[in-house]
Amino acid sequence: MTDTLHTVPENLLNSEEINVICREDMTGVNQVIRQRLQSDVALVNQLGHYIVDSGGKRFRPLLVLLSARAHGYEGSLHHVLAAIIEFIHTATLLHDDVVDESSLRRGKETANELFGNAASVLVGDFLYSRAFEMMVDVDSMKVMAILANTTNVIAEGEVMQLMNVHDADTTEERYIDVIHCKTAKLFEAATRLGAVLCDRSEQQEMAMARYGMHLGTAFQLIDDVLDYTSSSDDMGKNVGDDLAEGKPTLPLIYAISKGTPEESRLIRTAIKKGGYDYIDDVQAIIHSTGALEYTASVAGKEADLALSELGHLEDSDYKQALVSLAHLSVDRNS
């Protein structure tokens, strides 16, 4: 991906180095997750642990930890907030996989594939409600307001995406709106909460919110590219799943606008019908029209916008990790 994006500085941290910086904090987060996952209902425990332990990178909780530490936080509430963010994210995954009828995530069978749709939806509800119990424990109306708004906006984003499914007339603007609501909003909340914990100024708080929003947008756009370029093993899901589900992502939207009339008609038909019948032809058109390069360039601009919001932070390993994550979000293979 690097060839189509901004130049990457030489002194960036890699994923392993970032994880080392946050290893102790992440251990604390995992302890909170395991404690608060407990339920008297056996199926809740079984399914909850399955999805939480299924290989996720804990990327969103990591953002809470880095943002809090970069602002000088010394307490332990960031572990609780990071766990809340992970519970909300996990709940959205459970519900997403039911809506999308997905069978593979992170290289494993989805919870709905193993346990059924009803159990997945209900355990997702449990995780949402447990997250709100934990918010009450934090005892901050501002935290409650931010996370309540976040979960509401994510739900709206899910509905917006549902409305776009099989709609070949979806515009780039409409699609970016879906990304902002469905994916980037949780990134925004994660990085904003780190500043909130430290009682930073409104200006600094909103700078971190914008960092998270732009980072999440870049992250999702590269996911859209990887859906047509990576192997199933790399992605942990089936290649071409977005097209099969009738989702008009940015590479498809761009290819429709730049392809020949015949190519545009084929992609529009593929979006309307869904499935994998057209995947080879669609991939060829996406490559020939430069749709992947265009999408990567938009992601690169979003990463640059994220980086521009970090100027108020003092130099530290934590700031360097946030800088590095902006670059890593667009320079990755999975």
C-alpha positions as a Markdown table, in Angstrom:
| # | Residue | x | y | z |
|---|---|---|---|---|
| 1 | Met | 0.0 | 0.0 | 0.0 |
| 2 | Thr | 2.9 | 2.4 | 0.7 |
| 3 | Asp | 3.5 | 3.3 | -3.0 |
| 4 | Thr | 0.1 | 5.0 | -3.3 |
| 5 | Leu | 0.2 | 6.9 | 0.1 |
| 6 | His | 2.2 | 9.6 | 1.8 |
| 7 | Thr | 5.9 | 9.0 | 2.6 |
| 8 | Val | 6.4 | 7.1 | 5.8 |
| 9 | Pro | 9.0 | 8.5 | 8.3 |
| 10 | Glu | 11.8 | 6.2 | 9.2 |
| 11 | Asn | 11.4 | 6.4 | 13.0 |
| 12 | Leu | 7.9 | 5.0 | 13.2 |
| 13 | Leu | 7.1 | 2.2 | 15.7 |
| 14 | Asn | 5.8 | -1.1 | 14.4 |
| 15 | Ser | 2.8 | -2.9 | 15.9 |
| 16 | Glu | 5.0 | -5.1 | 18.1 |
| 17 | Glu | 6.8 | -2.1 | 19.5 |
| 18 | Ile | 3.5 | -0.3 | 20.2 |
| 19 | Asn | 2.2 | -3.4 | 22.0 |
| 20 | Val | 5.3 | -3.5 | 24.2 |
| 21 | Ile | 4.7 | 0.2 | 25.2 |
| 22 | Cys | 1.1 | -0.7 | 26.3 |
| 23 | Arg | 1.7 | -4.3 | 27.5 |
| 24 | Glu | 1.1 | -3.6 | 31.2 |
| 25 | Asp | -1.9 | -1.4 | 30.5 |
| 26 | Met | -3.4 | -4.0 | 28.1 |
| 27 | Thr | -3.0 | -6.7 | 30.7 |
| 28 | Gly | -5.1 | -4.5 | 33.0 |
| 29 | Val | -7.7 | -4.1 | 30.3 |
| 30 | Asn | -7.9 | -7.8 | 29.7 |
| 31 | Gln | -8.4 | -8.4 | 33.4 |
| 32 | Val | -11.3 | -6.0 | 33.4 |
| 33 | Ile | -12.8 | -7.7 | 30.3 |
| 34 | Arg | -12.7 | -11.1 | 31.9 |
| 35 | Gln | -14.1 | -9.9 | 35.2 |
| 36 | Arg | -17.0 | -8.1 | 33.6 |
| 37 | Leu | -17.8 | -10.8 | 31.0 |
| 38 | Gln | -18.9 | -13.1 | 33.8 |
| 39 | Ser | -22.6 | -14.0 | 33.8 |
| 40 | Asp | -24.7 | -16.6 | 35.6 |
| 41 | Val | -26.0 | -17.6 | 32.2 |
| 42 | Ala | -23.6 | -20.2 | 30.7 |
| 43 | Leu | -24.3 | -19.4 | 27.1 |
| 44 | Val | -23.4 | -15.7 | 27.7 |
| 45 | Asn | -20.1 | -16.8 | 29.2 |
| 46 | Gln | -19.4 | -19.2 | 26.4 |
| 47 | Leu | -20.3 | -17.0 | 23.5 |
| 48 | Gly | -18.9 | -13.8 | 25.0 |
| 49 | His | -15.5 | -15.4 | 25.6 |
| 50 | Tyr | -15.5 | -16.9 | 22.1 |
| 51 | Ile | -15.9 | -13.6 | 20.4 |
| 52 | Val | -13.6 | -11.6 | 22.7 |
| 53 | Asp | -10.9 | -14.2 | 22.5 |
| 54 | Ser | -11.1 | -14.8 | 18.8 |
| 55 | Gly | -8.0 | -13.0 | 17.7 |
| 56 | Gly | -8.9 | -9.3 | 17.7 |
| 57 | Lys | -6.1 | -6.8 | 17.8 |
| 58 | Arg | -7.7 | -4.7 | 20.6 |
| 59 | Phe | -7.0 | -1.7 | 18.3 |
| 60 | Arg | -9.8 | 0.5 | 19.7 |
| 61 | Pro | -9.0 | -0.2 | 23.4 |
| 62 | Leu | -5.3 | 0.6 | 22.5 |
| 63 | Leu | -6.4 | 4.0 | 21.4 |
| 64 | Val | -7.9 | 4.8 | 24.8 |
| 65 | Leu | -4.7 | 3.7 | 26.5 |
| 66 | Leu | -2.4 | 5.7 | 24.3 |
| 67 | Ser | -4.5 | 8.8 | 24.3 |
| 68 | Ala | -4.8 | 8.8 | 28.1 |
| 69 | Arg | -1.1 | 8.2 | 28.6 |
| 70 | Ala | -0.1 | 10.7 | 26.0 |
| 71 | His | -2.0 | 13.3 | 28.0 |
| 72 | Gly | -0.3 | 12.3 | 31.3 |
| 73 | Tyr | -2.9 | 10.1 | 32.9 |
| 74 | Glu | -1.6 | 8.1 | 35.9 |
| 75 | Gly | -4.8 | 6.3 | 37.2 |
| 76 | Ser | -6.5 | 3.1 | 36.2 |
| 77 | Leu | -9.9 | 4.2 | 34.9 |
| 78 | His | -8.5 | 4.1 | 31.4 |
| 79 | His | -8.5 | 0.3 | 31.7 |
| 80 | Val | -12.3 | 0.4 | 32.4 |
| 81 | Leu | -12.9 | 2.8 | 29.5 |
| 82 | Ala | -10.9 | 0.7 | 27.1 |
| 83 | Ala | -12.8 | -2.4 | 28.2 |
| 84 | Ile | -16.1 | -0.5 | 27.6 |
| 85 | Ile | -15.0 | 0.4 | 24.1 |
| 86 | Glu | -14.1 | -3.3 | 23.4 |
| 87 | Phe | -17.5 | -4.4 | 24.7 |
| 88 | Ile | -19.3 | -2.0 | 22.4 |
| 89 | His | -17.2 | -3.0 | 19.5 |
| 90 | Thr | -17.7 | -6.7 | 20.1 |
| 91 | Ala | -21.5 | -6.1 | 20.4 |
| 92 | Thr | -21.5 | -4.4 | 17.0 |
| 93 | Leu | -19.6 | -7.3 | 15.5 |
| 94 | Leu | -22.1 | -9.8 | 16.8 |
| 95 | His | -25.0 | -7.8 | 15.4 |
| 96 | Asp | -23.1 | -7.1 | 12.1 |
| 97 | Asp | -22.5 | -10.7 | 11.4 |
| 98 | Val | -26.1 | -11.6 | 11.8 |
| 99 | Val | -27.3 | -8.7 | 9.6 |
| 100 | Asp | -24.6 | -9.6 | 6.9 |
| 101 | Glu | -25.1 | -13.3 | 7.3 |
| 102 | Ser | -21.3 | -13.7 | 7.7 |
| 103 | Ser | -19.7 | -17.0 | 8.3 |
| 104 | Leu | -16.1 | -16.0 | 8.8 |
| 105 | Arg | -14.4 | -13.3 | 10.9 |
| 106 | Arg | -10.7 | -13.0 | 11.9 |
| 107 | Gly | -10.1 | -16.4 | 10.3 |
| 108 | Lys | -12.7 | -18.2 | 12.5 |
| 109 | Glu | -16.3 | -19.1 | 12.2 |
| 110 | Thr | -18.5 | -16.3 | 13.3 |
| 111 | Ala | -20.5 | -16.6 | 16.5 |
| 112 | Asn | -23.8 | -16.7 | 14.6 |
| 113 | Glu | -22.4 | -19.5 | 12.5 |
| 114 | Leu | -21.6 | -21.6 | 15.6 |
| 115 | Phe | -24.3 | -20.5 | 18.1 |
| 116 | Gly | -27.1 | -19.2 | 15.9 |
| 117 | Asn | -28.5 | -15.8 | 15.1 |
| 118 | Ala | -30.7 | -15.5 | 18.2 |
| 119 | Ala | -27.9 | -16.2 | 20.6 |
| 120 | Ser | -25.6 | -13.7 | 18.8 |
| 121 | Val | -28.1 | -10.9 | 18.9 |
| 122 | Leu | -29.0 | -11.5 | 22.6 |
| 123 | Val | -25.4 | -11.7 | 23.7 |
| 124 | Gly | -24.6 | -8.6 | 21.8 |
| 125 | Asp | -27.4 | -6.9 | 23.8 |
| 126 | Phe | -25.8 | -8.2 | 27.0 |
| 127 | Leu | -22.5 | -6.7 | 26.1 |
| 128 | Tyr | -24.1 | -3.3 | 25.3 |
| 129 | Ser | -25.9 | -3.4 | 28.7 |
| 130 | Arg | -22.8 | -4.5 | 30.6 |
| 131 | Ala | -20.9 | -1.6 | 28.9 |
| 132 | Phe | -23.4 | 0.8 | 30.2 |
| 133 | Glu | -23.2 | -0.7 | 33.7 |
| 134 | Met | -19.5 | -0.1 | 33.6 |
| 135 | Met | -20.0 | 3.5 | 32.4 |
| 136 | Val | -22.1 | 4.2 | 35.5 |
| 137 | Asp | -19.2 | 2.8 | 37.6 |
| 138 | Val | -16.9 | 5.5 | 36.0 |
| 139 | Asp | -19.2 | 8.1 | 37.6 |
| 140 | Ser | -18.8 | 10.7 | 34.9 |
| 141 | Met | -21.7 | 12.3 | 33.1 |
| 142 | Lys | -19.4 | 13.5 | 30.3 |
| 143 | Val | -18.2 | 10.0 | 29.7 |
| 144 | Met | -21.8 | 8.7 | 29.8 |
| 145 | Ala | -22.9 | 11.4 | 27.3 |
| 146 | Ile | -20.0 | 10.7 | 24.9 |
| 147 | Leu | -20.5 | 6.9 | 24.9 |
| 148 | Ala | -24.3 | 7.1 | 24.8 |
| 149 | Asn | -24.1 | 9.3 | 21.7 |
| 150 | Thr | -21.5 | 7.0 | 20.2 |
| 151 | Thr | -23.6 | 3.9 | 20.5 |
| 152 | Asn | -26.6 | 5.8 | 19.0 |
| 153 | Val | -24.6 | 7.1 | 16.1 |
| 154 | Ile | -23.2 | 3.6 | 15.4 |
| 155 | Ala | -26.7 | 2.2 | 15.3 |
| 156 | Glu | -27.7 | 5.0 | 12.8 |
| 157 | Gly | -24.7 | 4.1 | 10.7 |
| 158 | Glu | -25.8 | 0.4 | 10.6 |
| 159 | Val | -29.2 | 1.5 | 9.3 |
| 160 | Met | -27.6 | 3.8 | 6.8 |
| 161 | Gln | -25.4 | 1.0 | 5.5 |
| 162 | Leu | -28.5 | -1.3 | 5.3 |
| 163 | Met | -30.2 | 1.4 | 3.2 |
| 164 | Asn | -27.2 | 1.4 | 0.8 |
| 165 | Val | -27.1 | -2.4 | 0.3 |
| 166 | His | -27.8 | -3.3 | -3.3 |
| 167 | Asp | -28.0 | 0.4 | -4.2 |
| 168 | Ala | -25.7 | 1.0 | -7.1 |
| 169 | Asp | -26.5 | 4.8 | -7.0 |
| 170 | Thr | -24.8 | 5.2 | -3.6 |
| 171 | Thr | -22.5 | 8.3 | -3.9 |
| 172 | Glu | -19.0 | 8.7 | -2.4 |
| 173 | Glu | -20.4 | 11.3 | 0.0 |
| 174 | Arg | -23.1 | 8.9 | 1.3 |
| 175 | Tyr | -20.6 | 6.1 | 1.7 |
| 176 | Ile | -18.2 | 8.3 | 3.7 |
| 177 | Asp | -21.1 | 9.3 | 5.9 |
| 178 | Val | -21.7 | 5.6 | 6.7 |
| 179 | Ile | -18.0 | 5.1 | 7.6 |
| 180 | His | -18.1 | 8.1 | 9.9 |
| 181 | Cys | -21.1 | 6.8 | 11.8 |
| 182 | Lys | -20.5 | 3.0 | 11.6 |
| 183 | Thr | -16.8 | 2.7 | 12.1 |
| 184 | Ala | -15.0 | 6.0 | 12.8 |
| 185 | Lys | -17.3 | 7.1 | 15.6 |
| 186 | Leu | -16.0 | 4.5 | 18.0 |
| 187 | Phe | -12.4 | 5.5 | 17.1 |
| 188 | Glu | -13.4 | 9.1 | 17.8 |
| 189 | Ala | -14.8 | 8.2 | 21.2 |
| 190 | Ala | -11.7 | 6.1 | 22.2 |
| 191 | Thr | -9.2 | 8.9 | 21.5 |
| 192 | Arg | -11.4 | 11.6 | 22.9 |
| 193 | Leu | -11.9 | 9.8 | 26.2 |
| 194 | Gly | -8.2 | 9.8 | 26.9 |
| 195 | Ala | -8.3 | 13.6 | 26.9 |
| 196 | Val | -11.5 | 13.7 | 29.0 |
| 197 | Leu | -9.8 | 11.5 | 31.7 |
| 198 | Cys | -7.1 | 14.2 | 32.1 |
| 199 | Asp | -9.5 | 17.1 | 32.1 |
| 200 | Arg | -7.9 | 18.6 | 29.1 |
| 201 | Ser | -9.3 | 21.7 | 27.4 |
| 202 | Glu | -12.3 | 21.5 | 25.0 |
| 203 | Gln | -9.9 | 22.4 | 22.2 |
| 204 | Gln | -7.5 | 19.5 | 23.0 |
| 205 | Glu | -10.4 | 17.1 | 23.6 |
| 206 | Met | -11.9 | 17.8 | 20.2 |
| 207 | Ala | -8.5 | 17.6 | 18.5 |
| 208 | Met | -8.3 | 14.0 | 19.8 |
| 209 | Ala | -11.8 | 13.4 | 18.7 |
| 210 | Arg | -10.9 | 14.5 | 15.2 |
| 211 | Tyr | -7.7 | 12.4 | 15.3 |
| 212 | Gly | -9.8 | 9.3 | 16.0 |
| 213 | Met | -12.5 | 10.2 | 13.4 |
| 214 | His | -9.9 | 10.6 | 10.6 |
| 215 | Leu | -7.9 | 7.5 | 11.8 |
| 216 | Gly | -11.1 | 5.4 | 11.8 |
| 217 | Thr | -12.0 | 6.6 | 8.3 |
| 218 | Ala | -8.6 | 5.8 | 6.9 |
| 219 | Phe | -8.7 | 2.4 | 8.6 |
| 220 | Gln | -12.1 | 1.5 | 7.0 |
| 221 | Leu | -11.1 | 2.7 | 3.5 |
| 222 | Ile | -8.0 | 0.5 | 3.6 |
| 223 | Asp | -10.3 | -2.4 | 4.6 |
| 224 | Asp | -12.2 | -1.7 | 1.5 |
| 225 | Val | -9.1 | -2.0 | -0.6 |
| 226 | Leu | -8.0 | -5.2 | 1.1 |
| 227 | Asp | -11.4 | -6.7 | 0.4 |
| 228 | Tyr | -10.2 | -6.9 | -3.3 |
| 229 | Thr | -6.5 | -7.4 | -2.8 |
| 230 | Ser | -5.8 | -9.7 | 0.2 |
| 231 | Ser | -6.2 | -13.4 | 0.6 |
| 232 | Ser | -8.8 | -14.9 | 2.9 |
| 233 | Asp | -6.1 | -16.0 | 5.3 |
| 234 | Asp | -4.7 | -12.4 | 5.5 |
| 235 | Met | -8.0 | -10.8 | 6.1 |
| 236 | Gly | -9.7 | -13.5 | 8.2 |
| 237 | Lys | -12.8 | -13.3 | 6.0 |
| 238 | Asn | -13.7 | -14.2 | 2.5 |
| 239 | Val | -12.3 | -12.2 | -0.4 |
| 240 | Gly | -15.1 | -10.1 | -2.1 |
| 241 | Asp | -17.5 | -10.4 | 0.9 |
| 242 | Asp | -18.5 | -6.7 | 0.5 |
| 243 | Leu | -19.5 | -7.2 | -3.1 |
| 244 | Ala | -21.3 | -10.5 | -2.2 |
| 245 | Glu | -23.3 | -8.7 | 0.4 |
| 246 | Gly | -24.2 | -6.0 | -2.1 |
| 247 | Lys | -22.3 | -3.2 | -0.3 |
| 248 | Pro | -21.2 | -0.4 | -2.6 |
| 249 | Thr | -17.8 | 0.5 | -1.1 |
| 250 | Leu | -15.6 | 3.3 | -2.4 |
| 251 | Pro | -13.6 | 1.1 | -4.9 |
| 252 | Leu | -16.9 | 0.1 | -6.5 |
| 253 | Ile | -18.3 | 3.6 | -6.5 |
| 254 | Tyr | -15.2 | 5.0 | -8.1 |
| 255 | Ala | -15.0 | 2.2 | -10.7 |
| 256 | Ile | -18.6 | 2.8 | -11.7 |
| 257 | Ser | -17.8 | 6.5 | -12.4 |
| 258 | Lys | -14.5 | 5.8 | -14.3 |
| 259 | Gly | -15.3 | 2.6 | -16.2 |
| 260 | Thr | -16.7 | 2.2 | -19.6 |
| 261 | Pro | -20.5 | 2.1 | -19.9 |
| 262 | Glu | -20.3 | -1.7 | -20.2 |
| 263 | Glu | -18.0 | -2.0 | -17.1 |
| 264 | Ser | -20.2 | 0.3 | -15.1 |
| 265 | Arg | -23.3 | -1.7 | -16.0 |
| 266 | Leu | -21.5 | -4.9 | -14.9 |
| 267 | Ile | -20.6 | -3.5 | -11.5 |
| 268 | Arg | -24.1 | -2.0 | -11.0 |
| 269 | Thr | -25.5 | -5.4 | -11.7 |
| 270 | Ala | -23.1 | -7.1 | -9.3 |
| 271 | Ile | -24.1 | -4.7 | -6.5 |
| 272 | Lys | -27.8 | -5.2 | -7.2 |
| 273 | Lys | -27.6 | -9.0 | -7.3 |
| 274 | Gly | -24.8 | -9.7 | -4.7 |
| 275 | Gly | -23.1 | -13.0 | -4.6 |
| 276 | Tyr | -19.7 | -14.0 | -6.0 |
| 277 | Asp | -20.7 | -14.6 | -9.7 |
| 278 | Tyr | -19.1 | -11.3 | -10.9 |
| 279 | Ile | -16.1 | -11.1 | -8.5 |
| 280 | Asp | -13.4 | -11.8 | -11.1 |
| 281 | Asp | -14.8 | -9.3 | -13.6 |
| 282 | Val | -15.3 | -6.7 | -11.0 |
| 283 | Gln | -11.8 | -7.1 | -9.6 |
| 284 | Ala | -10.4 | -6.7 | -13.1 |
| 285 | Ile | -12.4 | -3.4 | -13.6 |
| 286 | Ile | -11.4 | -2.1 | -10.2 |
| 287 | His | -7.7 | -2.6 | -11.1 |
| 288 | Ser | -8.0 | -1.1 | -14.6 |
| 289 | Thr | -9.8 | 2.0 | -13.4 |
| 290 | Gly | -7.4 | 2.8 | -10.6 |
| 291 | Ala | -10.1 | 2.5 | -8.0 |
| 292 | Leu | -7.8 | 0.9 | -5.4 |
| 293 | Glu | -5.2 | 3.6 | -5.8 |
| 294 | Tyr | -7.9 | 6.3 | -5.5 |
| 295 | Thr | -9.3 | 4.7 | -2.4 |
| 296 | Ala | -5.8 | 4.4 | -0.9 |
| 297 | Ser | -5.1 | 8.0 | -1.7 |
| 298 | Val | -8.3 | 9.1 | 0.1 |
| 299 | Ala | -7.2 | 7.0 | 3.1 |
| 300 | Gly | -3.8 | 8.6 | 3.0 |
| 301 | Lys | -5.3 | 12.1 | 3.2 |
| 302 | Glu | -7.4 | 11.0 | 6.2 |
| 303 | Ala | -4.3 | 9.7 | 7.9 |
| 304 | Asp | -2.6 | 13.0 | 7.3 |
| 305 | Leu | -5.5 | 14.9 | 8.8 |
| 306 | Ala | -5.3 | 12.6 | 11.8 |
| 307 | Leu | -1.7 | 13.4 | 12.3 |
| 308 | Ser | -2.4 | 17.2 | 12.0 |
| 309 | Glu | -4.4 | 17.0 | 15.3 |
| 310 | Leu | -1.6 | 15.8 | 17.5 |
| 311 | Gly | 0.4 | 19.0 | 17.7 |
| 312 | His | -0.7 | 19.8 | 21.3 |
| 313 | Leu | 0.8 | 16.6 | 22.7 |
| 314 | Glu | 4.2 | 16.7 | 24.3 |
| 315 | Asp | 6.8 | 14.3 | 22.8 |
| 316 | Ser | 6.6 | 10.8 | 24.4 |
| 317 | Asp | 6.5 | 7.1 | 23.4 |
| 318 | Tyr | 2.7 | 7.4 | 23.6 |
| 319 | Lys | 2.5 | 10.2 | 21.1 |
| 320 | Gln | 5.0 | 8.5 | 18.8 |
| 321 | Ala | 2.7 | 5.4 | 19.0 |
| 322 | Leu | -0.3 | 7.5 | 18.0 |
| 323 | Val | 1.7 | 9.0 | 15.1 |
| 324 | Ser | 2.8 | 5.5 | 14.1 |
| 325 | Leu | -0.8 | 4.1 | 14.2 |
| 326 | Ala | -1.9 | 6.8 | 11.7 |
| 327 | His | 0.7 | 5.5 | 9.2 |
| 328 | Leu | 0.1 | 1.8 | 10.1 |
| 329 | Ser | -3.6 | 2.2 | 9.5 |
| 330 | Val | -3.0 | 2.7 | 5.8 |
| 331 | Asp | 0.2 | 0.7 | 5.4 |
| 332 | Arg | -1.0 | -2.8 | 6.2 |
| 333 | Asn | -2.0 | -6.1 | 4.7 |
| 334 | Ser | -4.8 | -7.2 | 7.1 |
